[in-house]
Amino acid sequence: MSHPLTDADVEHFCRTGWLLTSPFTEIEVKQLRQWVAEIQKWEIDNESGRWLHYQERTEHGPKLCRTENFTPFHQGMKAVLRSGVLCDIASGLLGEQAVLYKEKINYKLAGGAGYAPHQDAPAYRFVDTHVSCMIAIDDADESNGCLEVVSDMHAEVLPMDDKGCIAQNVVDTLVWQTVPVRAGQVLWFHSRTPHRSGANTSTSDRRAMYPTYNALREGDLREAYYAQKSDEFRARGTSGETVQVSLIGDFQGIPV
Ligand SMILES: O=C(O)CCC(=O)C(=O)O
């Protein structure tokens, strides 16, 4: 299996649970930014069975906070997220051929909310191990809510609160590392790597795209994931103090 990672990259990921990479050229980054801007303008119609847009209430009014399930409707994104360098890197990190499990864009537009400390694994059905990455579409730093990660804590699922996020007494013991990124950089993390992010308190948007991969040996589960998520959302109903974008309650956005 060929992949564009060095042994040191793989060692860093295996040891810490995360890895910062820069796999795209400037032209490719420009293209990704244009495609995200296109998807951002797609109509909001979650009954159509196509892509899913989610909104949050901010001090600047209702704003788009997430789109998922968009690769079936965008050939360029499909090619970039389901094959090519991202799939190759995911394969290198998993140590075997990877396949796309799910994809989302988190917009975190100016005024957008952050994410409580969590691991992704409790939200991901069918298999235990995934790798995801944050593809920065805009520069991200502390002022607009970049990711924070914890190193060397991806061996197991940590104790959780009633939302499926990491229990506060555990959060307080972890060493959180802020990871500022430039547009086009790609931050990889394991599905048990603890992470969180603050609200966007700046005046500029912080968009990021997150594909998640699993080992193909465990199945091509993307369609099953979205079907299962839709069933679980339907069974739960929509009431709640925060916008439900995930199968855990990590997102802190307020419903519109
Ligand atoms: O986009 C962010 O700020 C954090 C996203 C995240 O942790 C998630 O979607 O699980």
The ligand as an SDF file (V2000), in Angstrom:
LIG
                    3D

 10  9  0  0  0  0  0  0  0  0999 V2000
  -15.3700   22.2150   13.8820 O   0  0  0  0  0  0  0  0  0  0  0  0
  -15.0990   22.2640   15.0760 C   0  0  0  0  0  0  0  0  0  0  0  0
  -14.7850   23.3040   15.6460 O   0  0  0  0  0  0  0  0  0  0  0  0
  -15.1080   21.0210   15.9220 C   0  0  0  0  0  0  0  0  0  0  0  0
  -15.7890   19.9030   15.2510 C   0  0  0  0  0  0  0  0  0  0  0  0
  -15.9430   18.6590   16.0300 C   0  0  0  0  0  0  0  0  0  0  0  0
  -15.2900   18.4240   17.0120 O   0  0  0  0  0  0  0  0  0  0  0  0
  -16.9000   17.6850   15.5400 C   0  0  0  0  0  0  0  0  0  0  0  0
  -17.6470   17.9960   14.5820 O   0  0  0  0  0  0  0  0  0  0  0  0
  -16.9370   16.5740   16.1020 O   0  0  0  0  0  0  0  0  0  0  0  0
  1  2  2  0
  2  3  1  0
  2  4  1  0
  4  5  1  0
  5  6  1  0
  6  7  2  0
  6  8  1  0
  8  9  2  0
  8 10  1  0
M  END
$$$$
